[in-house]
Amino acid sequence: MFWKRKKGNDADTVRIFFASDLHGSTVCFKKFLNGAQFYGANVLVMGGDLTGKAVIPLCEQMDGSVLAHRAGGERRLTTAEEVEEFKKGVGNMGFYPAEMNEAEYQALKGDPDGQLALFKRLVCERIAEWSDLATAKLGGTDIPLITAPGNDDFFEIDEILGAAPHVDYQEMTITEVRGYEMLHCGGSTKTPWDTEREYTEEEYAARFAELVPQVGDMSRCIFNVHVPPYGTVLDQCPKLDDNLQVVFEMGNPVQMHAGSSTLTETIAREQPLLGLHGHIHEGRGNIKIGDSVCVNPGSVYPEGILQGTLVTLRDGTVESVQMTQG
């Protein structure tokens, strides 16, 4: 679906390139940074869930080879070139390669606290690397990179992003962006995975009750809210059973909604200009709730493909919405 309105003065145009749920994929993050030049965007918004899902141990063996442990089995790497290529590949898929010897690997297998500490260290290192990439790419420009946390994002990344010179990291704030207001609210509703930043509907009601009164002009407000509105195509996903397996009926996956009903009610009542959402990777699309345009670019980050949304604002209106992929 493509919303389009009458064109006005180009000097008043704001072009937002929005993507979400990159989950540690370095190649997708680089594509996101390049989106400013490629699409002519003057605002970049990353909608949360920057961090990946798993560590891939790379264990040095007595014969000098390296054994890579990943879901689905092991892979033996015999040359330094193979190791570097493997590390690059899994990094682009959002995983975190961790080099260690066999003794360290065996010790970590029985040490959940050690595994978590390693995971968080690698997550923070990649976030720092991405912050440096943003500075190298966008430094010297007036193009902001705005982001807020998703439910999967460890709290440890807050300090790194908050100190990054070319990342505007926000949570539970209202900021000004090129003549528009932006409301930032991260996290998600409850998930089967019990992730870092999850909130009940009652907690979301309190969060929006705190934020909404701070908005000066709701008709020029952009909701940067990681969770999508409940009961729409933006939050539709496969239903999972108690073993986290997709539920099927008559050979077809059963669908459910996993967004926030409080957000749906808030948008319907307050009518912000635009809603930028993520979280549900299958929920790619753009819709209207009343007059509010709401988008979810979706995510297929494991394939190294960046799904995004280019939103053009002019004279206080949404002139166009273009779903992108590349």
N, C-alpha and C positions, 0 to 999 in steps of 0.2 A: 504494500500500500504506500502511496506517495502523496504527501500533503504539499500543496503549492499555493502560494498567494502572490498577489501583485508585487512586482519589484519596486524598490525605492532607491534612495541614495546609497551607493556602494560604501560610502564612508561610514554609514551607520550599520553595516553588515557585520554580524558575528557568526563565524563558522566554527562550530564545535565538532571536533573529531573525538568520539566517545567509544571506548572499548572496556571490557570488564573480564574478570575471571581468567587471567593469563596463567595463573597457578605455576609460576616459576619458569615459564617457557621464555628463554632468552631470545630466540629468534622472533617470537611474537612481540616481545617488548621492543626490539629494534625496529620491527615493522611499524609498531605504534608510534615511536618517535619520528620515523620517516613520514608518517601520515600528515604531519603539519605541512611539509613542503609538497607532498604528492597531491593532497586534496585542497591545498590552499587554506588550511585551517589556521585560525589565529588563537584558538583555545584548544588544549588537549585535556581531556578528562578521563582518568582511569578509575573505573567503578569498583575497585576492591577485589579481594582475593588475589593479591599479587603473589602469594607464597604457594609453593608446590606441595606435593603429597607424600613423597617418600625419599629415603636415602638408598642409594645403590652402592653397596660395599664392593671395593676393588681390592682383592687380597693378593699380595705378592707371595708367590710359591717358591719352594726351595730351588726349582730349576730355572728361576728367573721369569717365568710366565706370570700372568695376572689372571685370577679367576674373578669374574664379575658375577655377583649374586643378584638376580632380579626375579620378579614374578614370572613363572613359566619355566624356570630352570637356570642353569649356569652357562656362562660363556667363557672360554679360555682365550686370552689375548696374548700373543707371543712376541709382539714388537712394540716399541715405544710409539710408533706411528699408529698402530691399532688402538693402543690405550688412549691416545689423544683424540682420535676420531670417535671412539666410543664415548668418551667423556663429553665431547661436543654434542654428539647425538642425543644422549640422555638428558643433557642440560637443555637442549631445545625442546625436549618433550616435557620439561618441567621437573625432572628428577635431580637429585643432588648426588653426584659421584663422590665417594669418600675413599681415598687410598689408605690402606693399612696393611699390616702383616697378618699372617694367619692366626697368631696368638692373640692379637688385639681383636680380631673378628670373633674368635671363640669366646673371649671374655665378654664382649658386647652382647652376644647372643643371650646370655643369662643376666643382663643388667639393663632393665627397662629405663631406669633413671639415666644411665649413661647413654642409651640410645636417644632419649629425648634431648639430652644436653647437646649431643652431636648434631641432631636434626636442627635444633634452634640455632646453633652456631653457624651451620651451613646456610640456613635461611637468611640469617642476618648478613652473612658475607655476600650473598647474591643481591640482597636489597641494596647493600652499599655499592656493589658493582653497578647495579642499575642506576643508582643515584649519580654515579660518576659518568655513565653513558648519557644521562639526561643533561648534565652540565656540559659535556663535550658537544652534544648535538644542538642544544638550545641556548647555551650561554652566548650572551651578546645579542639575543633576540628579545622581543617583548612578548613572546608566546609562553603563557604559563602552562605548567603541567600540574593539574589539580587532581588530588586523589583522596579517598577516604577508605577506611578499612572494611574488608569483608568479614564474614564469620570465620573463615579459615585463617585469618591473619593473626599471628602471635602478637601479643602486646609488646614484645621486645623490639619489634620493628618501628614502633612509634618514635623513639628517640632518634633513630637513624634518619628516618624520613623527615622528622621535624627539623633536623640540623642540615639537611641537604640543601645546597644553595639554589638549586633550580627545581625543587619540588615543593608545591604548596599543599602540605598535608593537613587535612581538616577533619574534625569529628565533633559533632554536636555544636556546630557554629553556623552563623550566617555571614557570608562574605560578599563583597562586591566584585563582579566580573564584567568588565567592559559595559557598564551601564545597566547591568542586570544584577539581581540578588541571587545567591546560591545557598540553598539549605543543605547541609551535610549531615547525614545520619547513616552510620555503618551497621555492620552486623546483619543478622537474619533472624527469622523465627526459628523455632526448635527444629533440629534435624536428627536423623537416626545416628549421626556420627558424634554427637555431643562436642561440637567444635568450640573454638575459643570464645567467640562473641555471639552468643545466642540470647534472644530475648522473648519473653512471653508477649501476648497481645496487650496485656495490662501494662507491661513495661514500655511497649511501643506507644501506647496511649499517653503515658507520662512523658516520654521523650518528645513526641510531637506537641504536647501541651506546653512544654518548655520552649520549643523552637518557633512554633507558628506565630506567637505574639511578637516575636522579634523581627518579623518580616514587615518591611515598610510598605511595599506595593506587591501584593500577591500576583497581580496580572503580569508582572515582569520578574517573577521568581522561578528559578529552576530548582527542582528537587533532585539532589544528588543522593539517592537513597539506594543502597545496595540491594535490599530485598525488593522484589516486584509486588505490584498490587495483586491481591488474592482474587481468584475467580475470573481470570483473564487468560488470554493466550500467552501472556508474558510469564506466567508462573505455572504453566502446565508441564508435567513431567511424569515419567513412569512410576507407578506405585511399587514399593518394595515390601517384601515380607520380613519376618523377624530375623531371617538369615541374610538380609540385605540383597536378596535376589528379586529380579523383576517378576511381578505377578502377571500371569497370562490367563485370559479367558477366551475360549474358542480359537486358540492359536494367536491371539492378538494381545499386546501388552496393555494392561489396565492403566488408564491415565488418572492423575489426581492433580490437585492444586496445592502449592507449597509456599505461597506468598503470604503477605500480611493483610488481613481484613481491615485492620486499623488504618493502614496506609490507603486502601481503597476508599474507605469512608472519609479520610482526611482530604484526599484529592478531590473527591466528589463534592465535598462541602466547601473547600477553600479555593479550588480552581486555579492552581498555579499554571503558569504558561507551559511548562515542560517538566516531564519526569524522566530522569536517566536511571535505569535499573539494570541489574545483572542477576547473579546468584543461580538462577535456573538456566543451565546451559542449553537445554532444549527449547527455551521460551523465546526464541528469536522472533521479533516482530515489532510493529508499531501500531498503536491503537489510540483511541480517544476515550477519555472518561469525562463526560460533559464536553467542555471546550479544551480540556487539558490534553496535550499530546504526550503520550508515554511510550518509551522505547526500551527494548532489551536487545542488544546485538547478538546474544547467545555466545557460545564458546565451543570451539573444536581445537583447543590449544594442543592436545597430544599429537595432532597431525601437522603441527607447525603452521597452521593456517590462522590468520588473524581475521576474525569477524568484527566489524565495527559499524558505527552509525555516524553519518555526517549530517549534522543539523544546522540549517541556516536560519538565523534570526535577523529580522530587519524591522525597524520601527515598532518594536514591541510585539511582533507577531512571529509565529513559526512559518517561515516562507516555504521551506521544503525539508523533507526527511529522506535521506538516501541510505539504504542498507548496503554495506560494503563487505567484500571478502577478498583476501589475497595473501 
